[in-house]
Every structure is written in structure tokens, then in C-alpha cells.
């Protein structure tokens, strides 16, 4: 006999401990519907990835291998100039020597 039964003369029963039948018989169809929807979405995403890969690879170029001590030109597009118009300023700055190349990135330290 539990202390609860000794005090209240009955055993406690809660609804959350009992297994109940679903009141709506179609509730079993929802997980199946969600799984099929998920599978359709995955297939559509794979097709989209394939199409994007195809069109990207058509125009993508291999990046040049740049090593330390190579001489490179620097694009002057984002450099401020003393001239009134950018039209008359040089497009490229003279050659610089590479001191450091970070792996996997296109970041360089120039001399």
C-alpha cells in the first residue's frame, strides 16, 4: 500500500501514463505524408544542385597558381587617387612581389 492510498483511499491514476487510441483515425497518415514531402523536396534540391553545377562549371575558370616571390599587378579599382576623375587614373599599379599566400584563400601580403 502506498502512502497516497493510505491517505486518500485510492491509487493515483494519470492520463499521461496510459496508452490511448487516437481519436482521429487519419492521424497515422501524417507521418507518411511528411516523409514523402521530405523525399520530394530532397529530390528537387538534388536536381537544382545538378543544374547549378552544370551552368557554373560551364563558365568557371581555374584560378592561377600564385606562389611566394611571384610578381603581380594590382588592380587600382578600389584605390583612392589624387586625380579628379578615375577615368584618367591608371587601371593597374606596377608589379609587386608576393611575400605570403594564405592557403585556400585569395589573400596575399605584398611587398
trRosetta pair geometry for C-beta under 8 A, 3 or more apart (Angstrom, degrees):
i j d omega theta_ij theta_ji phi_ij phi_ji
1 5 5.1 -121 -166 82 83 127
1 6 5.8 95 143 -59 117 90
2 5 4.7 97 56 7 79 100
2 6 7.0 -139 98 -6 44 86
2 11 6.9 90 32 -118 127 84
3 6 5.5 -50 -147 34 36 115
3 7 6.4 28 156 -13 66 107
4 7 6.1 -64 -151 40 29 103
4 8 6.0 -26 171 26 68 112
4 11 6.9 84 97 -134 115 45
4 12 5.5 -44 153 -22 156 106
5 8 6.9 -77 -124 59 23 75
5 9 6.7 47 -171 -129 60 13
5 10 6.5 -129 -122 87 73 9
5 11 5.5 -11 -80 -77 108 65
13 17 7.5 -121 -164 51 60 123
13 18 7.8 31 -180 -40 98 118
14 17 5.1 90 72 -1 91 103
14 18 7.8 -170 96 -7 54 87
15 18 6.1 -64 -157 34 42 107
15 20 7.8 3 -175 -42 90 132
22 25 6.7 138 95 -92 109 32
22 27 4.6 -132 -173 43 150 138
22 28 7.2 -177 31 -40 159 85
24 27 4.7 103 86 -38 98 101
25 28 7.4 -36 172 12 51 104
26 29 5.2 -36 -174 20 72 120
26 30 7.7 90 138 -35 75 85
27 30 6.0 -31 -167 2 47 117
28 31 7.2 -47 -170 27 44 100
28 32 7.5 35 143 -6 66 111
29 32 5.6 -65 -159 45 47 113
29 33 5.9 50 148 -25 79 108
30 33 5.6 -56 -145 37 31 113
30 34 6.3 30 157 -19 66 105
31 34 5.6 -54 -146 37 33 112
31 35 6.3 34 155 -21 66 104
32 35 5.8 -53 -148 34 31 111
32 36 6.5 26 156 -14 65 106
33 36 6.0 -57 -147 39 29 106
33 37 6.2 31 154 -19 64 109
34 37 5.7 -55 -145 38 30 113
34 38 6.3 33 155 -21 64 107
35 38 5.7 -54 -148 36 30 113
35 39 6.4 31 153 -19 64 106
36 39 5.6 -52 -147 36 34 113
36 40 6.4 36 153 -20 65 103
37 40 5.8 -53 -149 35 31 112
37 41 6.4 31 152 -19 64 106
38 41 5.7 -54 -148 36 31 112
38 42 6.4 33 153 -21 64 105
39 42 5.7 -52 -147 34 32 112
39 43 6.5 32 154 -18 64 104
40 43 5.8 -55 -151 36 31 111
40 44 6.4 30 153 -18 65 107
41 44 5.7 -55 -147 37 32 112
41 45 6.3 32 154 -19 65 106
42 45 5.7 -56 -148 37 31 111
42 46 6.4 32 154 -20 65 105
43 46 5.7 -54 -149 35 32 112
43 47 6.5 31 153 -17 65 104
44 47 5.8 -54 -150 36 32 111
44 48 6.4 33 152 -19 65 107
45 48 5.5 -54 -146 37 33 113
45 49 6.3 36 154 -20 66 104
46 49 5.7 -50 -146 35 31 112
46 50 6.4 34 153 -20 63 105
47 50 5.7 -54 -151 35 31 113
47 51 6.5 29 153 -17 65 105
48 51 5.8 -55 -148 37 32 109
48 52 6.2 29 155 -16 66 107
49 52 5.8 -57 -144 40 30 109
49 53 6.1 33 156 -22 65 108
50 53 5.7 -54 -146 35 28 112
50 54 6.3 31 154 -22 63 106
51 54 5.7 -53 -149 33 31 113
51 55 6.4 17 159 -8 66 108
52 55 6.2 -61 -144 43 30 101
52 56 5.9 28 158 -18 67 112
53 56 5.9 -58 -140 40 26 109
53 57 6.0 21 164 -16 64 113
54 57 6.3 -61 -145 39 21 105
54 58 6.7 33 153 -34 58 105
55 58 5.6 -43 -152 17 34 121
55 59 7.6 0 163 6 60 102
56 59 7.0 -85 -165 47 32 85
56 60 5.6 32 155 -37 74 119
57 60 5.5 -50 -122 27 34 116
63 106 7.2 -120 -153 -87 147 117
66 70 5.5 -129 -162 52 75 153
66 72 6.8 18 -143 -73 130 132
66 98 6.5 144 159 -65 106 166
66 101 6.2 170 100 -108 93 140
66 108 7.2 -50 118 -89 141 135
67 70 5.3 110 61 -32 66 114
67 98 7.3 151 105 77 35 141
67 101 6.9 -95 -139 -7 27 150
68 98 5.5 -134 -132 108 41 102
68 99 6.8 10 -145 180 95 17
68 100 6.7 11 -106 -96 108 27
68 101 6.0 -128 -62 -2 75 102
69 97 6.3 -12 -139 -168 44 101
69 98 6.4 -71 -8 64 16 83
70 97 7.6 155 78 -148 31 56
70 98 5.1 17 51 16 77 124
71 95 4.3 17 178 179 109 126
71 96 7.0 153 -152 70 63 29
71 97 6.0 -35 -96 -92 67 61
71 98 7.8 -144 -80 -6 21 83
72 95 6.6 140 66 -149 23 73
72 96 5.9 -32 64 60 78 81
72 98 6.2 59 0 -50 117 102
72 108 7.6 25 40 123 156 169
72 110 7.5 -104 59 -109 111 114
73 92 4.5 6 170 -179 123 128
73 93 6.8 160 -168 68 70 55
73 94 7.3 -92 -122 176 78 16
73 95 5.9 -52 -77 -92 64 62
73 96 7.8 125 -110 13 20 81
74 79 8.0 72 129 -39 115 136
74 92 6.7 140 70 -163 42 72
74 93 4.5 -13 63 50 100 109
74 96 6.0 31 -30 4 114 127
74 110 7.1 -9 -69 -90 131 168
75 78 7.6 54 108 13 96 83
75 91 7.4 -41 -146 160 67 70
75 92 6.2 -47 -105 -107 41 73
75 93 7.9 -15 55 11 5 84
76 79 4.9 -66 -157 35 68 120
76 81 7.6 50 170 -62 118 116
76 89 6.5 -140 132 134 138 110
76 90 5.6 91 6 95 164 78
76 91 5.9 170 39 170 109 20
76 92 6.0 -164 -10 -101 99 16
76 93 5.3 123 -72 -37 101 84
77 91 7.9 17 -61 -159 72 65
79 93 7.2 53 2 -45 164 126
81 86 6.8 135 31 -108 133 67
81 89 4.4 -89 -92 -112 174 146
83 86 7.4 139 86 -87 111 30
83 88 5.4 -136 172 80 152 106
83 89 5.0 -171 40 -69 136 94
84 88 7.9 34 57 37 72 125
85 88 5.3 78 79 10 98 97
85 89 7.5 -161 103 -15 54 89
86 89 5.3 -54 -150 26 48 117
90 93 6.8 110 102 -82 128 48
93 96 7.4 28 107 -33 110 108
96 110 4.2 14 148 -166 140 122
96 111 6.1 167 -176 57 86 62
97 110 7.0 128 70 -161 44 68
97 111 4.3 -12 66 39 97 122
98 101 6.3 22 170 -55 131 94
98 108 5.5 -67 -132 -167 102 123
98 109 7.3 97 -165 71 63 56
98 110 6.4 -50 -104 -104 47 62
98 111 7.6 -95 -31 -1 3 90
99 108 7.9 124 44 172 65 80
99 109 4.5 -63 67 103 103 101
99 110 6.6 148 6 -131 94 9
99 111 5.3 115 -49 -52 108 90
100 108 6.8 159 82 -160 60 54
100 109 3.9 28 43 33 101 119
101 107 8.0 139 -155 82 47 55
101 108 5.8 -15 -103 -110 65 83
102 105 4.4 -8 98 54 115 114
102 107 4.7 8 28 67 128 100
102 108 7.5 -135 8 -77 81 39
